[in-house]
């Protein structure tokens, strides 16, 4: 690990000049400059003082930064289907069940329906990409057409169906994950 670059980034985030950091740590500006360019290494005591001024500590500073996956390709997606209910389900974000929300793409053939879900906490949102679906919320039914969306708190039994004859596709996001 190049500690100099990381110290420099923290110093800039705190909007401190090298001189201001040096003064607060009772060091010279030149020494801070050498540390930031990895020309010298501070003692543990000096590094601890610098990190304290920068609002962190040794364990946090040396904690490995794990790059978060941002873009997901077709290879990351998982698909399942049910021929009897006439649907296919594609998880758009791998391991989404570990996140706060879970986006899927649901394709319903004509006459198809997705499994009924029971009341639970959270929120659900959907956007119809193609076709028309019927959203069933307890005793109520809502027609949702291509280009329209739905949003509800899942406090009743709920599911979607495709009462038409053409394929319907929906982007559906649930929080917390429930698919």
Helices and strands as residue ranges (DSSP letters): H 3-13, H 18-25, H 29-36, H 44-53, H 58-62, G 74-76, E 78-82, E 87-91, G 96-98, E 102-108, E 123-130, E 132-137, E 140-145, E 149-152, E 158-161, E 168-175
